[in-house]
Amino acid sequence: MIDNKIKKVLILGGGPSKIGNETELDAAAFQMMTALKKNGVQVLVIDNNPFSLTLSEVQPANVFIKEINLKNVLDVIKKESPDAIIPIAGGLRAIHVTQELLNQGILSDLGVRVLGISKESLKVINNPDKMKIAINSIDEPAVPSKIVRSESEAFEVVREIGFPVNIKKVSHKESTERIICNNAEELSDMLEDEFKDDSVCIIEKSIVGYKQIETVAVRDQTNTKILISGLENIDAVGVHSGDSIVISPVQTLGDIEYQSLRTATFKMMDLLNIVGLCHIQFALDPNDGSNYYITKINPLINSSSALAARSTGYPLVYVCTNLLLGNSLPEIQLHANYHRLTPIMEPTLDHVVIKMPVWPFDNVPEANQHLNTTMKSVGSTIGVGRTVEEAMLKALRSSQFSPRDVLPSMYEISSDELISQLIHPKSDRLLVLIEALRRGYQVDELEELTKINQFYFYKLKELLDVEELIIKEPMKLRTIEVAHDHGFGDGMMAETWHQPIEKVRELYHAAGEYPTYKAIEPSAGEFDQNIRSFYSSYEIENESSQESEKTALVIGRGGNKLGPNTAADYYTAEMLIQLHRIGYKTIVMNNNPNALSLSPQISDKQYIEPIQLGAILNIIELEKPVRVFIPGNRHFLLKQLKKYTGLNVQVLPPDQETGVVLPKDVTYALNFFVTQDESYFISTEKLISNNKSDLDYVTAYETPYVLGDEALQRDIEESKAHIQSSNWIGLVQILFNQNKKGESEYVGIRPLRLTETIFLSRATGINWVRALVRFYTKRLDINELMKNMPDMSNRVTHMQATFPFKQLNVKVDHANSSQEVGAKIKFRLVDDK
């Protein structure tokens, strides 16, 4: 039953996106906020992520745009007196702040509770020794390890646990890497270096090559527990789970092994008194699945819990929030779309979901592409299908970001390099595995070299057989049917056969064959549910139908990459909210498991599909949208879709590469809202470059940029003249450069970048994304909008991009905007320094 004493709750946000945390934390905070409000709880939020939808949806008086640290959180608690704080949607930073507040006795003194993570959990999280003691206390196995301070102590430990072992230097200032030692000579050499500066090391049994399995479960205060999902890493231990290809449901464990992990998960949650969710990682001996270790306990929201929710259709965050408020699982009442028993039933899947990582190496070529225990991927995509093969190929297609739907090849790689990459994988290792099979490597050889279960090589061989069929039997209905069943897209076949995609589609349409769509829901069709998330298949029964006569289809950005992608997902979510408010039924197409825009509260329907032409046309044929919104960076898709004269295609966000820029040097800009009749001045903006005044290296922004009245008026008049001679409408930016003498000159015009659009929204308090949606749908009263423009002369807003260089262990002298991973924002009064 709901605890009525909880009237006001402070959510600790996740801060700027980074490797290991893209938009899943804000998506969870947003869903949590929705559930709290529905239960009559007042929501406060603290965060400094400008791309947070939660910040936009909470009442402005309850929003605190500040960095998550002890001082700022304590200031908010003292000012607002919340009954409780929720740190589990804020990542490790929020957990550490919560630990400090508890350790200092501050929360108990102020009468503030912690929801979502128990005191027992806080004691073991990020403390290997305490975690090992906790695991062993319930007769579950932890990886044998010990802290050592000398070479003799290290060899004593090795005599107990045997080689190979991992050595990791203990450092409170920075993350350190594990080094594997296979024999006494390697260990001695390693320790000679490590103990030069009186270091302390952890030595542990190496489990490299073990199978990685993850579980996600929930528990209520009455000790009722259910397992939401098992997640199998296709890559073995030695590759960070965040960089692994992950599949759900688990494929290569027997029931006895799986039930052992389920039992261990529940025992761990009981021990730590977890109310809410928990994610646990296991390592299993590949030769004996009953021999396993618990390797990590995560009693907080992360990308694995997001994947579990996305793959099962279980409303994990909503259920978890209700548990935090005191409800038991049987007491939780879900939306009418769900069956009443859904909260207490363990999900069962009639589909397969595969997650594929997305890499930063195109933008940061200096980074080492070899995969190890340090996470390097910046995002991921998923494929959903009826079979492993179909899901695998859809995930691969989604992760490639090819403008055309083609299967990449590694035919140019040498034999020596192929063997090296099989043993020491890089980011393109799935393509390397496929190439090895093409060259005749045997499955047992590949399993020995890669430590990947042979089950997956047989699945890849099946895909290669279908590829061969496509090549040998072109433009035949049977070929298309087999290809569709295995996840191949129309574009792949059209490219292979050198035919227009329309010809391929006409062939199977003539036979009355069209894709059908299946719901991603947690009961495998056993319950009558109306869950609105779908994936395509080519079976007989279609579980999706046209949503309405007035539908808007919004195409998402797909997997998160470096650059503006986290901002773009926020932008997409804001578009969906505004379209719904002005009367459209909204449909989003995306394949990012962590996407904020896929939160079920934001749209009427979600399609999890590769963002490629054939898949888009299939959805358009079924839904018949009156408007289609596509991101401006999808040039090939935009060009192809505009060939279909019956489609009302709108580009939002605008193309970030368009505009007219003369010299690259730039100092500041003037921002305007431009209609067909008038240009409305909004603000000045300082553009701060990492490399002199080069526009490509502008990664920080500040508004207002102070100009004298006369200079400002002169710039406004010149800007309007350039706008008038152009075709730009919407949010438009005029660029100026100021020389050493203080003289300004016009250097270019361009649509306002999406990151700057969001920055402008935070600075002015006007949601410019929603204004653009109203403008392009002819629902905007521009005069009313401009009346709400605030006086910005007394406050400075500053936004700074953040970068992944430290996590990738690279040094970059001049970071550019294509390397951004997130951003942070702050405000100050004009007189403050």
C-alpha positions in Angstrom: 0.0 0.0 0.0 1.2 3.5 -0.8 3.0 5.3 2.0 1.0 8.4 2.4 3.8 10.1 4.3 5.7 10.5 1.0 4.3 13.8 -0.4 7.4 15.3 -2.0 10.3 13.5 -3.7 13.6 14.8 -5.1 15.0 12.9 -8.2 18.7 13.0 -8.7 19.4 13.3 -12.4 22.1 11.6 -14.4 24.1 14.7 -15.5 25.8 14.9 -19.0 25.7 11.8 -21.2 28.9 9.8 -21.3 30.1 6.3 -22.3 28.0 3.9 -20.3 25.1 6.4 -19.9 23.3 8.0 -22.9 19.6 8.8 -22.5 18.4 5.7 -20.5 18.7 7.5 -17.2 16.7 10.5 -18.2 14.1 8.2 -19.9 13.8 6.4 -16.5 13.6 9.7 -14.6 10.9 10.9 -16.9 8.8 7.7 -16.5 9.4 7.8 -12.7 8.2 11.4 -12.6 5.0 10.3 -14.5 4.3 7.5 -12.0 5.0 9.7 -9.0 2.6 12.4 -10.3 0.0 9.9 -10.9 0.2 8.8 -7.3 -0.2 12.5 -6.1 3.5 13.0 -5.2 5.2 16.3 -5.9 8.3 15.9 -7.9 11.5 17.9 -7.7 14.5 17.3 -9.9 18.1 18.3 -9.9 20.3 17.9 -13.0 22.6 19.9 -15.3 22.0 18.0 -18.5 20.4 20.4 -21.0 19.1 17.5 -23.0 16.9 16.2 -20.1 13.2 15.8 -20.9 12.5 15.5 -17.2 13.7 19.0 -16.7 11.2 20.2 -19.3 8.3 18.3 -17.9 8.6 19.2 -14.2 7.2 22.5 -13.1 9.9 25.2 -13.4 9.7 26.1 -9.7 10.6 22.5 -8.9 13.6 22.3 -11.3 17.1 22.9 -10.1 19.6 23.1 -12.9 22.8 22.3 -11.0 25.6 19.8 -11.0 24.9 16.7 -9.0 27.3 17.0 -6.0 27.0 17.0 -2.2 26.7 20.7 -1.8 24.1 21.3 -4.5 21.9 18.4 -3.5 22.1 19.4 0.2 21.2 23.0 -0.7 18.1 21.7 -2.5 17.1 19.4 0.4 17.4 22.2 2.9 15.5 24.6 0.8 12.6 22.3 -0.3 12.5 19.7 2.5 11.5 16.6 0.5 10.3 13.6 2.2 12.6 11.3 0.2 15.3 11.3 -2.5 15.5 8.8 -5.4 19.1 8.3 -6.6 18.7 5.2 -8.8 18.0 7.2 -12.0 21.2 9.2 -11.6 24.0 6.7 -12.2 27.0 6.2 -9.9 27.4 10.0 -9.3 24.0 10.2 -7.6 24.8 7.0 -5.7 28.0 8.4 -4.4 26.3 11.7 -3.3 23.7 9.6 -1.5 26.4 7.6 0.3 28.0 10.8 1.5 24.7 12.2 2.8 24.0 9.0 4.7 27.6 8.5 6.0 27.5 12.1 7.5 24.1 11.5 9.0 22.6 14.4 7.1 19.6 12.6 5.8 18.6 11.2 9.2 19.0 14.6 10.8 16.7 16.2 8.2 14.2 13.3 8.2 14.8 12.5 4.5 14.4 8.9 3.3 16.3 7.2 0.5 14.1 5.3 -2.0 15.2 2.7 -4.4 18.5 1.6 -2.9 18.9 0.1 0.6 21.6 0.9 3.1 22.8 -2.7 2.7 23.2 -2.1 -1.1 25.1 1.2 -0.6 27.6 -0.6 1.6 28.6 -3.1 -1.1 28.3 -1.1 -4.4 31.7 -0.3 -5.8 33.4 -2.0 -2.8 34.8 -5.4 -4.1 35.8 -6.7 -0.7 32.4 -6.0 1.0 30.6 -7.4 -2.1 32.6 -10.6 -2.0 31.8 -11.0 1.7 28.1 -10.4 1.1 28.0 -12.9 -1.8 29.8 -15.6 0.2 27.5 -15.1 3.2 24.6 -16.6 1.3 26.7 -19.5 -0.1 27.1 -18.0 -3.5 30.4 -17.8 -5.3 32.4 -14.6 -5.8 35.6 -14.5 -7.9 38.5 -15.3 -5.6 40.5 -12.1 -5.0 42.7 -10.5 -2.4 44.4 -7.1 -1.7 48.2 -7.5 -1.8 50.9 -5.1 -0.8 54.0 -7.0 -1.8 55.2 -9.6 -4.4 55.4 -12.3 -1.8 51.8 -11.8 -0.8 50.8 -11.9 -4.4 52.5 -15.3 -5.0 51.0 -16.7 -1.9 47.5 -15.8 -3.3 48.4 -17.4 -6.6 49.3 -20.6 -4.9 45.7 -20.7 -3.6 43.8 -19.8 -6.7 46.2 -20.7 -9.6 47.0 -19.0 -12.9 45.8 -17.1 -14.9 45.2 -14.1 -12.6 44.2 -10.5 -13.1 46.2 -7.7 -11.4 44.5 -4.3 -10.8 46.1 -1.3 -9.1 43.9 0.2 -6.4 43.4 3.9 -7.1 40.9 6.2 -5.6 41.7 9.0 -8.1 41.1 7.2 -11.4 39.8 4.0 -13.0 42.6 1.4 -13.6 42.7 -1.5 -16.0 43.0 -5.2 -15.2 46.2 -6.8 -16.5 46.1 -10.6 -17.1 49.1 -12.7 -16.0 49.3 -16.3 -17.3 52.5 -17.4 -15.5 55.0 -16.6 -12.7 57.3 -14.7 -15.0 54.5 -12.3 -16.3 53.3 -11.8 -12.7 56.8 -11.0 -11.4 57.4 -8.5 -14.2 54.0 -6.9 -13.6 54.4 -6.6 -9.8 57.9 -5.1 -10.2 56.4 -2.1 -11.9 53.3 -1.9 -9.7 55.1 -1.9 -6.3 57.7 0.7 -7.2 55.6 3.5 -5.7 54.2 1.4 -2.7 51.0 0.7 -4.6 48.3 -1.6 -3.4 46.9 -4.1 -5.9 44.0 -6.5 -6.1 44.9 -9.9 -7.4 42.0 -12.1 -8.6 41.4 -15.3 -10.4 41.1 -14.6 -14.2 37.7 -15.7 -15.6 38.5 -14.4 -19.1 36.7 -16.7 -21.6 33.8 -17.4 -19.2 30.3 -16.9 -20.4 28.6 -13.6 -19.4 25.0 -13.7 -18.3 23.0 -10.9 -16.7 19.7 -10.9 -14.9 17.2 -8.1 -14.1 14.7 -8.6 -11.3 12.3 -6.7 -9.0 11.4 -7.3 -5.4 8.7 -5.7 -3.2 8.7 -5.1 0.5 6.7 -8.3 1.1 9.6 -10.3 -0.3 7.8 -11.1 -3.6 10.3 -11.3 -6.4 10.1 -11.8 -10.2 12.8 -12.2 -12.8 12.1 -9.7 -15.6 14.8 -10.9 -18.0 17.9 -12.9 -18.6 20.5 -11.3 -20.9 23.2 -13.4 -22.6 26.4 -11.7 -23.8 27.5 -13.3 -27.0 31.1 -12.2 -26.2 32.9 -13.9 -23.4 34.4 -12.3 -20.2 37.3 -10.1 -21.4 35.0 -7.9 -23.4 33.1 -5.3 -21.4 29.4 -6.3 -21.2 28.5 -2.8 -22.5 30.5 -3.6 -25.7 29.2 -7.1 -26.1 26.5 -8.2 -28.5 23.6 -9.1 -26.1 20.7 -11.4 -26.7 17.4 -12.0 -24.9 16.0 -14.4 -24.0 19.1 -16.5 -23.0 19.9 -19.1 -25.7 22.7 -21.4 -24.6 21.9 -22.3 -21.0 19.9 -25.3 -19.8 17.0 -24.8 -17.5 18.9 -26.1 -14.4 21.7 -23.5 -15.0 19.2 -20.7 -15.7 17.2 -21.5 -12.5 20.5 -21.5 -10.5 21.1 -17.9 -11.6 17.5 -16.9 -11.0 17.8 -18.3 -7.4 21.1 -16.6 -6.8 19.6 -13.3 -8.0 16.7 -13.6 -5.5 19.0 -14.5 -2.7 21.2 -11.5 -3.3 18.1 -9.2 -3.4 16.9 -10.6 -0.1 20.3 -10.2 1.5 20.6 -6.5 0.4 16.9 -5.8 1.2 16.3 -4.4 -2.2 12.9 -2.9 -2.9 12.7 -2.1 -6.5 15.0 -3.4 -9.3 18.4 -5.0 -9.4 20.8 -6.0 -12.2 23.3 -8.8 -11.5 26.1 -10.0 -13.7 27.4 -13.6 -13.7 30.4 -15.4 -15.2 29.8 -19.1 -16.1 32.5 -21.7 -16.8 31.8 -22.6 -20.5 32.6 -26.2 -19.8 30.4 -26.5 -16.7 27.5 -24.0 -16.4 27.0 -25.1 -12.8 30.3 -23.5 -11.9 29.6 -19.7 -11.9 30.6 -16.5 -10.1 28.6 -13.4 -9.3 30.7 -10.6 -10.7 28.7 -7.4 -10.2 25.6 -6.2 -8.4 23.9 -3.1 -9.7 20.8 -2.1 -7.6 20.1 0.9 -9.9 18.8 1.8 -13.4 21.2 1.3 -16.2 21.4 0.3 -19.9 20.8 -3.4 -19.0 17.6 -2.7 -17.1 16.5 -0.5 -20.1 17.2 -3.4 -22.5 15.3 -5.8 -20.2 12.2 -3.4 -20.3 12.5 -2.8 -24.0 12.9 -6.5 -24.9 10.0 -7.7 -22.7 7.5 -4.9 -22.9 7.3 -5.1 -19.0 6.7 -1.6 -17.5 9.7 -1.9 -15.4 10.2 1.8 -14.3 6.5 2.3 -13.6 6.3 -0.8 -11.5 9.6 0.0 -9.7 8.4 3.5 -8.8 5.2 2.0 -7.3 7.3 -0.4 -5.2 9.4 2.5 -3.9 6.2 4.2 -2.7 5.2 1.2 -0.7 2.9 -0.8 -3.1 3.4 -4.5 -3.3 3.5 -6.2 -6.7 -0.1 -7.5 -6.5 -1.3 -4.0 -5.5 0.1 -2.2 -8.6 -2.6 -1.0 -11.1 -1.3 -0.4 -14.6 -2.8 1.4 -17.5 -5.8 -0.3 -19.1 -3.6 -1.4 -22.0 -2.0 -4.0 -19.7 -3.5 -7.1 -18.2 -4.1 -6.8 -14.5 -1.7 -9.6 -13.7 1.2 -8.2 -15.7 3.0 -6.8 -12.6 3.3 -10.2 -10.9 3.9 -12.4 -13.9 7.5 -13.2 -15.1 7.8 -12.1 -18.7 7.8 -14.8 -21.4 8.9 -13.9 -24.9 7.8 -15.2 -28.3 10.4 -13.1 -30.0 14.2 -12.6 -29.9 16.0 -9.2 -29.2 19.6 -8.6 -30.0 21.6 -5.5 -29.0 24.5 -4.3 -31.2 27.0 -1.7 -29.9 27.7 1.5 -31.8 31.2 2.9 -31.8 33.0 6.3 -31.6 36.0 5.5 -33.8 34.9 7.4 -36.9 35.0 10.5 -34.8 37.9 9.6 -32.5 40.3 7.6 -34.8 43.1 7.9 -32.2 41.3 5.5 -29.8 42.3 1.9 -29.6 39.7 -0.2 -31.3 40.6 -3.4 -29.5 37.8 -4.6 -27.1 38.7 -5.3 -23.5 37.3 -4.7 -20.0 37.1 -0.9 -20.6 33.8 0.1 -22.2 34.2 2.0 -25.5 30.8 1.9 -27.3 28.8 5.1 -27.1 25.4 3.7 -28.0 23.6 0.6 -29.3 20.8 -0.5 -31.6 18.5 -3.5 -31.3 16.9 -5.9 -33.8 13.7 -7.8 -32.9 12.6 -10.9 -34.8 11.0 -14.3 -34.4 14.3 -16.0 -34.7 17.9 -15.4 -33.7 18.9 -14.9 -37.3 16.3 -12.3 -38.0 17.0 -10.3 -34.9 20.8 -10.6 -35.5 20.6 -9.2 -39.1 18.1 -6.4 -38.1 20.4 -5.3 -35.3 23.4 -5.4 -37.6 21.6 -3.4 -40.3 20.5 -0.8 -37.7 24.0 -0.4 -36.3 25.7 0.2 -39.7 24.1 3.6 -40.5 24.5 2.9 -44.1 22.4 5.2 -46.3 21.6 2.1 -48.4 20.5 -1.2 -46.9 23.6 -3.3 -47.6 25.5 -6.0 -45.7 29.1 -4.8 -45.2 32.0 -7.1 -46.1 35.5 -7.6 -44.8 36.9 -9.4 -47.9 40.0 -7.2 -48.0 41.3 -8.3 -44.6 44.5 -10.4 -44.7 44.5 -14.0 -43.3 47.0 -13.0 -40.6 44.9 -10.0 -39.5 41.8 -12.1 -39.6 43.3 -14.6 -37.1 44.6 -11.7 -35.0 41.1 -10.1 -34.8 39.5 -13.5 -34.0 41.7 -13.8 -30.9 41.9 -10.0 -30.1 38.5 -8.6 -31.2 38.0 -5.1 -32.5 34.8 -3.1 -32.9 33.9 -4.8 -36.2 34.3 -8.3 -34.9 30.9 -9.6 -36.0 31.9 -8.8 -39.6 35.2 -10.6 -39.0 33.3 -13.7 -37.7 31.2 -13.7 -40.9 34.3 -13.3 -43.0 36.0 -16.2 -41.2 32.9 -18.4 -42.0 33.1 -17.3 -45.6 36.7 -18.4 -45.8 35.8 -21.9 -44.5 36.8 -21.8 -40.9 35.2 -24.6 -38.9 32.8 -23.8 -36.1 34.8 -25.6 -33.4 38.0 -23.7 -34.5 36.1 -20.4 -34.2 34.7 -21.3 -30.8 38.2 -22.1 -29.5 39.7 -18.8 -30.9 36.9 -16.5 -29.9 35.4 -18.2 -26.8 32.0 -17.5 -28.4 29.5 -20.4 -28.2 29.2 -22.4 -31.4 25.5 -21.9 -31.4 26.0 -18.4 -32.8 28.3 -19.5 -35.6 25.6 -21.9 -36.8 23.2 -19.0 -36.9 25.7 -16.8 -38.8 26.2 -19.7 -41.3 22.4 -19.8 -41.8 22.5 -16.1 -42.8 25.4 -16.7 -45.2 23.3 -19.5 -46.8 20.5 -17.0 -47.4 22.9 -14.5 -48.7 24.1 -17.0 -51.3 20.5 -17.8 -52.2 19.9 -14.0 -52.8 22.9 -13.9 -55.1 22.1 -17.1 -57.1 18.3 -16.7 -57.3 17.6 -13.0 -58.1 14.1 -11.5 -58.4 12.3 -14.7 -57.3 9.4 -14.7 -54.9 10.7 -17.6 -52.9 14.1 -15.9 -52.5 12.4 -12.8 -51.2 10.3 -14.8 -48.7 13.3 -16.7 -47.3 15.3 -13.4 -47.1 12.5 -11.6 -45.2 12.2 -14.5 -42.7 15.9 -14.1 -42.0 15.9 -10.3 -41.5 17.2 -9.2 -44.9 15.7 -5.9 -46.1 14.3 -4.9 -49.5 17.2 -2.5 -49.9 19.7 -5.3 -49.5 18.1 -7.3 -52.2 17.6 -4.3 -54.5 21.3 -3.4 -54.1 22.5 -6.9 -54.8 20.2 -7.3 -57.8 20.9 -3.8 -59.2 17.2 -3.1 -59.2 15.1 -0.2 -57.9 13.6 -1.0 -54.5 10.2 -0.5 -56.0 10.7 -3.5 -58.3 11.5 -5.8 -55.4 8.5 -4.6 -53.4 6.1 -4.9 -56.4 7.2 -8.6 -56.9 6.0 -9.7 -53.4 3.1 -7.3 -53.3 1.8 -8.8 -56.5 1.6 -12.1 -54.6 -0.4 -10.4 -51.8 2.5 -10.5 -49.3 3.0 -7.6 -46.9 4.8 -7.4 -43.6 2.9 -8.0 -40.5 3.6 -6.5 -37.1 3.8 -8.3 -33.7 3.5 -6.6 -30.3 6.5 -6.6 -27.9 4.6 -7.7 -24.8 5.5 -9.8 -21.8 3.0 -12.7 -22.0 3.9 -14.2 -25.4 0.3 -13.6 -26.4 -1.3 -15.4 -23.5 -2.9 -12.2 -22.1 -5.2 -9.8 -23.9 -3.0 -6.7 -23.8 -2.9 -3.6 -26.0 0.7 -2.7 -25.7 1.7 -0.3 -28.4 5.3 -1.4 -29.3 5.8 -3.4 -32.5 8.4 -5.2 -34.7 7.9 -6.6 -38.2 7.6 -10.1 -39.3 6.3 -11.8 -42.4 3.6 -14.1 -40.8 -0.1 -14.2 -41.4 -1.6 -12.4 -38.3 -1.0 -8.7 -38.0 -1.3 -7.2 -34.5 -1.0 -3.6 -35.6 -3.5 -1.6 -37.6 -3.8 2.0 -38.8 -3.7 4.2 -35.7 -6.0 7.0 -37.0 -6.8 9.2 -40.0 -4.7 11.9 -38.5 -1.3 10.4 -37.7 2.2 11.9 -37.6 5.1 9.5 -38.1 8.4 10.7 -36.6 11.6 8.9 -37.7 14.1 8.7 -34.8 17.9 9.0 -35.1 18.7 5.3 -34.3 21.7 4.3 -32.2 23.5 7.0 -30.3 26.7 8.2 -31.9 29.1 11.1 -31.0 27.9 14.5 -32.1 24.4 15.8 -31.5 22.6 12.4 -31.1 21.6 12.6 -27.4 20.3 16.1 -28.2 18.6 14.7 -31.2 16.7 12.1 -29.2 15.5 14.8 -26.8 14.5 16.9 -29.8 12.5 13.9 -31.2 10.7 13.4 -27.8 9.7 17.1 -27.7 8.4 16.8 -31.2 6.2 13.8 -30.3 4.8 15.6 -27.2 3.9 18.7 -29.2 2.4 16.8 -32.1 0.1 14.9 -29.6 -0.9 18.2 -28.0 -2.1 19.7 -31.3 -4.2 16.7 -32.1 -2.1 14.2 -33.9 -1.8 10.5 -33.1 1.9 10.0 -32.9 4.1 7.1 -34.1 7.8 6.9 -33.6 10.2 4.6 -35.5 13.5 4.0 -33.7 15.9 1.1 -32.8 17.9 2.6 -29.9 17.0 0.5 -26.7 18.0 3.5 -24.5 16.0 6.1 -26.5 14.1 8.7 -24.5 11.8 9.0 -27.5 10.7 5.4 -27.2 9.2 6.0 -23.7 5.6 4.7 -24.0 4.2 7.8 -22.3 5.4 10.0 -25.2 3.9 8.5 -28.3 0.8 6.5 -29.2 2.7 3.7 -31.0 6.4 2.7 -31.3 8.0 0.6 -34.1 11.4 -1.0 -33.4 12.8 -1.3 -36.9 16.0 -0.5 -38.9 15.7 3.1 -40.1 16.0 2.2 -43.7 13.9 2.9 -46.7 12.0 -0.4 -47.1 11.1 -0.5 -43.4 9.9 3.1 -43.5 7.7 2.5 -46.6 6.2 -0.6 -44.9 5.1 1.4 -41.9 3.8 4.2 -44.1 1.7 1.7 -46.1 0.1 0.4 -43.0 -0.3 3.7 -41.0 -1.0 6.2 -43.8 0.4 9.1 -41.9 -0.6 12.7 -42.9 2.8 13.9 -41.9 6.2 12.3 -41.9 9.1 13.9 -39.9 12.6 12.9 -40.8 16.0 14.1 -39.4 17.9 16.4 -41.7 21.0 14.2 -41.6 19.3 11.3 -43.4 20.0 12.7 -46.9 19.5 9.4 -48.8 16.2 8.6 -47.1 14.9 12.2 -47.6 15.8 12.1 -51.3 14.0 8.7 -51.8 10.9 9.6 -49.7 10.4 12.8 -51.6 9.9 10.7 -54.8 6.6 9.6 -53.3 4.4 12.5 -54.2 1.6 11.5 -51.8 3.8 11.9 -48.7 3.9 15.1 -46.7 7.6 14.9 -45.6 9.0 17.5 -43.2 12.6 17.8 -42.2 13.1 18.2 -38.4 15.6 18.6 -36.9 17.0 20.6 -39.9 20.1 19.4 -41.7 23.1 20.3 -39.6 25.4 20.5 -42.6 23.5 23.1 -44.6 24.0 26.9 -44.6 26.2 29.4 -46.2 29.4 30.1 -44.2 32.2 32.2 -45.7 35.4 32.3 -43.6 35.5 29.7 -40.8 36.4 32.2 -38.1 33.4 33.2 -36.0 33.0 35.0 -32.7 29.3 35.4 -32.1 25.8 35.0 -33.7 22.4 36.5 -33.8 19.4 34.1 -33.5 16.1 34.7 -35.3 12.7 33.1 -35.7 11.9 33.6 -39.4 8.4 33.3 -41.0 7.5 33.9 -44.6 6.7 37.5 -43.7 9.0 38.6 -40.9 12.3 38.0 -39.0 12.0 38.1 -35.2 15.2 38.7 -33.3 15.7 36.4 -30.3 19.2 36.7 -28.8 22.9 37.2 -29.3 25.1 34.3 -28.6 28.8 33.9 -28.0 30.4 31.0 -29.9 33.4 29.6 -28.0 35.9 27.6 -30.1 38.5 25.1 -28.9 40.8 26.1 -31.8 41.2 29.9 -32.2 37.9 31.0 -33.7 37.3 28.1 -36.0 33.6 27.3 -36.4 34.1 23.5 -36.6 35.6 23.6 -33.1 32.8 25.6 -31.4 31.7 23.4 -28.5 30.6 26.0 -25.9 27.9 28.7 -26.1 27.0 31.7 -24.0 24.1 34.0 -24.1 23.7 37.0 -24.2 26.8 38.2 -26.0 27.0 41.9 -25.1 27.1 44.5 -27.9 26.5 48.2 -27.7 23.0 49.3 -28.7 24.2 50.9 -31.9 26.3 47.8 -32.9 23.4 45.5 -32.0 20.9 47.4 -34.1 23.4 47.5 -37.0 23.8 43.7 -36.8 20.1 43.1 -36.6 19.5 45.1 -39.8 22.3 43.4 -41.6 21.1 40.0 -40.5 17.5 40.7 -41.7 18.9 41.7 -45.1 20.7 38.4 -45.4 17.7 36.5 -44.2 15.4 38.3 -46.8 17.7 37.3 -49.6 17.7 33.6 -48.5 15.0 30.9 -48.4 15.5 30.1 -44.7 12.5 29.9 -42.4 12.2 28.6 -38.8 15.1 29.2 -36.4 18.0 30.9 -38.3 21.4 31.9 -37.1 23.5 34.7 -38.6 27.2 34.4 -37.9 29.6 37.3 -37.2 33.3 37.5 -36.7 34.9 40.3 -34.6 38.5 41.2 -35.4 41.1 42.4 -33.0 40.0 46.0 -33.6 36.5 45.1 -32.4 35.1 45.4 -35.9 32.4 42.9 -36.8 31.7 41.4 -40.2 29.0 39.0 -41.4 30.4 35.5 -42.2 27.4 33.2 -42.7 23.8 32.1 -42.3 22.6 28.6 -41.3 19.7 26.9 -39.6 20.1 27.0 -35.8 21.8 23.7 -34.8 19.7 21.4 -32.7 22.0 21.6 -29.7 21.8 25.3 -29.8 18.0 25.2 -30.2 17.9 23.3 -26.9 20.4 25.7 -25.4 18.2 28.6 -26.5 15.2 26.9 -24.9 16.9 26.7 -21.6 18.2 30.3 -21.8 14.8 31.8 -22.7 12.4 29.5 -20.9 10.6 29.1 -24.3 10.5 25.6 -25.8 11.7 26.3 -29.3 11.4 22.7 -30.5 7.7 22.7 -29.7 7.4 26.2 -31.3 9.0 24.8 -34.5 6.5 21.9 -34.6 3.6 24.4 -34.2 5.1 26.6 -36.9 5.5 23.8 -39.5 2.0 22.5 -38.8 0.6 26.1 -39.1 -0.4 26.2 -35.4 1.9 28.9 -34.2 0.9 32.4 -33.1 4.3 34.0 -33.5 3.2 37.4 -32.0 2.0 35.6 -28.8 5.2 33.7 -28.7 7.4 36.7 -28.9 5.4 38.5 -26.2 6.7 35.8 -23.8 10.3 36.6 -24.6 12.0 37.3 -21.2 14.5 40.0 -20.4 17.8 38.1 -20.7 20.1 41.1 -19.8 20.6 40.1 -16.1 21.4 36.4 -16.5 24.1 34.6 -18.4 23.4 31.0 -19.7 26.5 28.9 -20.5 26.5 25.4 -22.1 29.7 23.4 -22.5 30.0 20.2 -24.5 31.5 17.1 -22.8 33.7 14.5 -24.5 34.6 10.8 -24.1 38.4 11.2 -24.4 39.3 10.2 -20.8 37.1 7.1 -21.0 38.7 6.2 -24.4 42.2 7.0 -23.0 43.1 9.4 -25.7 44.5 13.0 -25.7 42.9 15.4 -28.2 44.2 18.9 -28.3 41.3 20.5 -30.1 37.9 18.8 -29.7 35.3 19.5 -32.3 31.5 19.3 -32.3 31.4 15.9 -34.0 33.2 14.4 -30.9 30.7 15.6 -28.3 29.1 12.9 -26.1 26.9 15.2 -24.1 26.7 18.7 -22.5 26.3 20.5 -19.2 24.6 23.8 -18.6 24.8 26.5 -15.9 23.4 29.9 -15.1 25.0 33.0 -13.4 24.0 36.6 -12.9 25.7 39.1 -15.1 27.7 40.5 -12.1 28.9 37.1 -11.0 32.3 35.8 -12.1 
